[in-house]
Amino acid sequence: MAKRQKRPPVLPKVLAQAGLVLVGGYLVAGLVFNQVQISSKRQELEAVQAQLESQQQQNDELSRVLESGTDLEIIERVARDKLGYAKPNERVFVDVTGK
């Protein structure tokens, strides 16, 4: 009688292929997730940079105001322009035409 040759088991080969597919899927999902996070962080960085630029402009304006005169002149200018104050017996005319 002829001897039968033993066939190697198929189950370990199928499990190895399934494992490779799972690992590959996990890596692709991780890559996509990381790309989404990178995009989100870039948008956040752009917003913070815009805020920084705005704050720097405001700081430059305040520095220019401080350097433009003495403390009393600055206080008087703010009181007149922002708060609408006037000196005693002073007439203030307001242009209401909007021009």
HELIX and SHEET records of a PDB file:
HELIX    1   1 LEU A   11  GLU A   67  1                                  57    
HELIX    2   2 ASP A   71  ASP A   81  1                                  11    
END                                                                             
